[in-house]
């Protein structure tokens, strides 16, 4: 397992299913989509310029949206993960 540091967050992507029309699969080619994934590791937080400790707010198990550009893709033990700073996460998807 990979452990996040500081305000880092590690996310396992959730595969989006392709839409079907009858028996025909309609691929979403050409559409830029944000990345959807489940948080698997969260760093404790970081110290601001003034010295105050700022805790991370996302939690393990949250489903989040990531921007198309920005996250670092990492392959660990055959599993693909994205690593990103918490403040670059676009949002949390509530169930």
Secondary structure, DSSP 8 states (H G I E B T S, - for coil): -----TTEEEEEE-----EEETTEEE--TT----EEEEEEEE--EEE-TTS-EEE----TT-EEEE-TTT-EEEEETTEEEEEEEGGGEEEEE--
